[in-house]
């Protein structure tokens, strides 16, 4: 599976970036968070498979920042 993902790296990278960009146009906060986190998670997995430690750290920070952004966007109401 790892070899397949690394073979198709550009496709997975593009799809992850498309999810992140698409999350900007979704008005509902919960849907926006799900799409954004999926995009960041895709980039995080690609970076981890390629053993890029700095990018893994950056994507982890963005992953947690998305959660904080959701918390602030919903005025502190965590409704799942």
N, C-alpha and C positions, 0 to 999 in steps of 0.2 A: 504494500500500500504506500509506503514511504517513497519508493522509487517512482510509482505512478504519479503521485502528487508532485514530486520534484520534476518529472518529465513535463507535466502540464502546468508548471509553475506560473507562467504568464497568464494563463486562463484563470487560475484561482486568484491571482493577484488582481487582475482586472475585475473579476466578480466581487471581490472584497471591497475594492475601491468604489465600484458601482453601488454597493449596498450603503456605504458610508455617504456617498453623494446623494443617493436617493432618500436617505433618512432626513435630509434637510427639507424635503417637500411634504413630509407627513405631518399633519397638524396635531394629531393626538399624541400626548407625551409617552404613553406606554408603548404604542406601536413604534414610535420614533426610537425609543430606547432599545427595543428588541432588534430592530434593523441595524442600528448603529453598533450595538454590541456584537452582533453576528459578523459584521464587516471587520471590526477590530479583532475579533477572535480568529477570523480567517487569516488576517495578516500576522497575528501572533503565532499561529500554527506554522505558517510558511517560514517565518523567521526562526522558530525553534527547530524545524527540520533542517534548515540550512546552517544551524549552529551560529547564528548571529546574536551574540549575547547583548550587545548594546540595543539593538532593535527590539529584542524581547523585553528588555526593561522599559523602553519607551512605550511599547504597546501595552504593557501591564499598567503603566501610569495612566495612559489614555483610557484603558478599560475601567479603572476606578474613577477617573474623572467623569466618565459618562454616567456612572451611578450617582455621583455628587451633583452633576448637572441635572439629572432627572429629579433628584430630591429638591433642588432649588427651583426647578421649573414648576413643580407641583406645590410650591409654597410649604414644603415640609410635610406634606401628606403622603405617606407611603401606602397607596392603595394598589394592591396587586390583583 
